[in-house]
Amino acid sequence: MMTDSENVAVEGCGAAGRNLTHWLQEQFGNRPLEQSEDTRLHNAAHLGDLDTLRTLLQEDCFRQRINQKLIWSCGLLPCTPLRIAAMMGRSDCVAFLISQGADVDLVDVKGQTALFMAVVNGHLDCVKILLEAGADPNGSRHHRSTPIYHAAQVGRADIMLELISVHSPATLLGTHY
């Protein structure tokens, strides 16, 4: 949580500072970004352990945390199980997490969505699943790059075609600035 002096400094930056403050509160609330005691859901998504995901998500406490952002490994950003599974290319886990209520458009502290991470890591199967579930092909307005821009930059025509098939090219090439 920001102190009063930090809030004053951010608010002194005008609308952009207030938007940042609002966005950080929207993403993390008043919860400190700390290592969680229970990272089993996030670990299972990372390893592609669908059986463990199924077992854990039978319990209310885990169903309620399906969209929780945790710093689950040293040096990584706070992120959701879905973002982890998409980043690692665990398409069966991506599909299962979505079927259990995972929000496809949540962002990490860098403004990156699960779709963006699937694109960056070249996981076409995950891209397809996320788009079918309604993920925004434009990514997040909080990130300076879009999934299609990245796919074009690294020459992934297959991923570009998938992104374009969901929305018109004019919509995809719009900016978030």
C-alpha positions, -999 to +999 in steps of 0.1 A: +000+000+000+013+035-008+020+059+019+004+094+021+036+110+008+038+085-021+001+092-029+008+130-029+038+125-052+017+103-076-012+126-075+011+156-082+018+139-116-018+147-128-042+122-144-014+097-153-004+094-117-039+089-105-045+063-133-014+044-121-026+045-085-060+033-095-046+005-117-022-007-090-051-008-065-073-026-091-046-052-097-033-058-062-057-041-037-040-033-004-022-067-005+016-065-003+034-083-031+050-110-010+057-147-014+026-167-007+027-196+017+007-218-007+018-218-043+005-252-053-019-239-079+008-218-095+033-246-094+009-270-110+003-245-138+040-241-143+047-278-145+016-286-166+003-309-138-034-311-149-042-337-123-031-315-095-050-285-109-081-306-110-076-318-075-069-284-060-097-267-078-122-290-062-116-271-030-133-237-025-102-221-011-084-227-044-114-219-067-115-185-049-078-179-057-079-190-094-071-153-104-047-146-075-014-130-085+015-144-066+052-141-066+055-178-069+092-181-078+123-160-070+127-132-095+094-136-113+065-111-114+033-116-095+011-135-119-019-158-121-019-196-128-033-189-163-005-165-172+020-191-160+004-219-180+002-198-211+038-187-207+050-223-204+028-236-233+006-258-211-024-257-234-044-284-214-039-264-182-048-232-200-081-247-212-089-262-178-081-230-159-104-210-183-132-236-178-128-231-141-133-193-143-098-179-149-100-144-162-083-144-196-075-107-196-059-101-162-025-084-164+007-086-145+026-056-131+041-050-166+006-049-182+011-083-199-018-107-204-017-144-207-023-140-244+007-117-247+029-143-229+017-171-251+026-150-282+060-140-268+068-176-261+055-189-294+027-211-281+001-211-309-021-237-292-024-215-261-030-185-283-059-203-300-075-214-267-072-179-252-087-162-282-116-187-283-122-179-246-125-142-255-090-129-247-085-094-262-062-098-292-049-063-285-035-073-251-036-046-225-037-008-227-012-009-199+015-024-220+034-006-248+033-036-272+005-057-286+005-094-293+003-089-330+031-064-330+053-090-312+043-118-335+052-097-365+085-086-350+096-122-345+082-135-378+054-157-364+030-156-393+010-185-379+003-165-347-004-133-366-030-150-388-047-164-357-048-130-341-061-114-373-088-140-377-104-128-345-106-091-353-101-069-382-064-059-389-073-022-384-084-030-348-054-051-341-029-025-354-044+003-331-022+016-304-028+017-266-009+049-261 
